Amino acid sequence: MLLRNSMILVTLAGTALLSACGGGGGSSDSGSPAPTAEPVNSDTPAATSDAYDTIKGLYDTKAGDNEQYYYIGADGVFTAYNYLGDAVDAGDNCYRESTGDEANAKLNGETLEALSSGDFVLDVGGTDVTFTMDGSDVSKIEGGGINVRGTMALSFNGINIRLTTQRATAIAIDDVESMLCE
């Protein structure tokens, strides 16, 4: 009898222990809260690129028969393009990044700084050039004591620039990228 009572006690103790630990059954609810995921970092690239929504786009810096453009990407990166099939270059029917002493060539790869005012600054060889915004339009360009509401074509610290408030309307960045020289 003592052995039988001991067996019953061991069985009851084991059952109580398994119940307290949540052992056995198919339920995964243990009564404790589920672990929470780490918060997502708010400094994601998407948040950064939103800052450039108003200025991003292709700009037309054509000078006479010389077709040139620059593109400001969603990340604020500046890229200048030259069309080689125009009357000035008389080359292939394609675009390439501007090189050498061509306008804006030395600005390729530069990133504009987004200001809290909604305007943007581009460092041109140590001279800050500010793009003043009016909504999603560039209303003026200022740099080196010069303020223009159209096209700024000059040299700052040996860097030839041709910046404009005018977006390209006859061509899109997809057209330029699909016609890059090989």
C-alpha positions in Angstrom: 0.0 0.0 0.0 2.8 2.4 0.8 4.3 1.8 -2.7 0.9 2.4 -4.3 0.4 5.7 -2.4 3.9 6.8 -3.3 3.2 6.1 -7.0 0.0 8.1 -6.8 1.9 11.0 -5.2 4.6 10.9 -7.9 2.0 10.9 -10.7 0.1 13.8 -9.1 3.3 15.8 -8.6 4.4 15.2 -12.2 1.0 16.2 -13.5 1.0 19.4 -11.5 4.6 20.2 -12.6 3.7 19.7 -16.3 0.6 21.9 -16.0 2.6 24.7 -14.3 5.2 24.6 -17.1 2.6 24.5 -19.9 3.9 21.2 -21.1 2.0 18.8 -23.2 -1.0 20.3 -25.1 -0.9 21.8 -28.5 -1.5 25.4 -27.3 1.4 27.8 -27.6 -0.2 30.3 -25.3 1.9 30.2 -22.2 0.2 33.2 -20.7 3.4 35.4 -21.1 3.5 38.2 -23.7 5.2 37.5 -27.0 8.6 39.1 -27.5 8.4 42.4 -29.4 10.5 43.2 -32.5 13.1 45.9 -32.4 11.9 49.2 -33.7 12.7 50.0 -37.3 15.5 52.6 -37.7 13.9 55.9 -38.8 17.0 56.9 -40.7 16.2 54.8 -43.7 17.2 55.8 -47.3 13.6 56.3 -48.2 13.3 59.0 -45.6 16.5 60.7 -46.9 15.3 60.5 -50.5 12.0 62.1 -49.6 13.9 65.3 -48.9 14.7 65.6 -52.6 11.2 65.1 -54.0 10.8 68.7 -54.8 14.1 69.2 -56.7 14.7 65.8 -58.3 14.4 65.7 -62.1 16.1 66.5 -65.4 17.1 70.1 -66.1 17.8 71.5 -69.6 21.0 73.5 -69.8 21.1 73.8 -73.6 23.3 76.6 -74.9 22.6 77.4 -78.5 23.1 74.1 -80.5 24.8 72.4 -77.6 22.4 70.0 -75.9 23.3 69.4 -72.3 21.3 68.4 -69.2 21.8 67.6 -65.6 19.8 65.2 -63.4 19.2 65.5 -59.7 18.3 62.0 -58.4 16.0 61.0 -55.5 19.1 60.8 -53.4 20.2 64.3 -54.2 23.1 63.2 -56.4 24.0 65.5 -59.4 24.8 64.0 -62.8 25.5 66.1 -65.9 24.9 64.7 -69.5 26.1 65.8 -72.9 24.2 64.8 -76.1 26.9 63.9 -78.7 24.5 64.0 -81.7 24.0 67.8 -81.6 25.5 70.3 -84.1 28.3 71.2 -81.6 29.6 67.7 -80.9 28.6 66.2 -84.3 29.0 62.8 -82.8 26.9 59.7 -82.2 23.2 59.8 -81.4 23.8 59.2 -77.7 24.3 60.7 -74.3 27.3 60.5 -72.0 28.2 62.0 -68.7 29.8 65.3 -69.1 33.6 65.2 -68.9 36.7 67.5 -68.8 35.9 71.2 -69.0 32.3 70.7 -70.2 29.7 72.5 -68.2 28.9 70.8 -64.9 31.3 67.9 -65.5 33.2 68.4 -62.2 29.9 68.3 -60.4 29.1 64.7 -61.3 28.6 62.7 -58.2 28.2 65.7 -55.9 25.2 65.5 -53.5 23.0 68.5 -52.8 22.4 69.4 -49.2 18.7 69.6 -48.3 18.1 72.6 -46.0 15.3 72.7 -43.4 13.9 75.7 -45.3 13.1 73.4 -48.3 15.9 74.9 -50.3 19.1 73.0 -51.5 22.8 73.8 -51.5 25.4 72.5 -53.9 29.1 72.9 -53.1 30.9 74.1 -56.3 34.6 74.0 -55.5 34.1 75.6 -52.1 31.4 78.1 -53.2 27.9 77.3 -52.0 25.2 77.6 -54.7 21.7 77.7 -53.4 18.6 76.5 -55.3 15.7 78.4 -53.8 12.4 76.5 -54.1 8.9 77.6 -54.7 6.9 74.5 -54.1 8.4 71.9 -56.5 10.0 74.6 -58.8 13.4 76.2 -58.6 12.6 79.9 -58.4 16.2 81.2 -58.3 19.8 80.1 -58.0 22.3 82.1 -55.9 26.0 81.7 -55.5 29.1 83.9 -55.2 27.0 87.0 -54.8 25.1 86.3 -58.0 21.4 85.7 -58.0 19.6 84.5 -61.2 16.0 83.4 -62.0 17.0 81.6 -65.2 20.3 80.1 -66.1 23.6 80.7 -64.2 26.6 80.1 -66.6 30.0 80.9 -65.2 33.1 79.5 -63.5 33.6 79.1 -59.7 37.1 78.2 -58.6 37.9 76.8 -62.1 34.7 74.7 -62.3 32.5 75.6 -65.3 28.9 75.5 -64.3 25.6 76.0 -66.2 22.7 75.7 -63.8 19.1 76.5 -64.5 15.7 76.8 -63.0 14.2 75.1 -66.1 13.3 71.5 -66.1 13.6 69.5 -69.3 10.3 69.1 -71.1 11.2 67.6 -74.4 13.1 64.6 -72.9 13.0 62.6 -69.7 15.8 60.9 -67.7 14.5 57.5 -68.9 15.2 58.7 -72.5 18.7 59.8 -71.6 19.5 56.6 -69.8 18.2 54.4 -72.6 20.5 56.3 -75.1 23.8 56.2 -73.2 26.8 55.8 -75.4 28.6 52.5 -75.2 
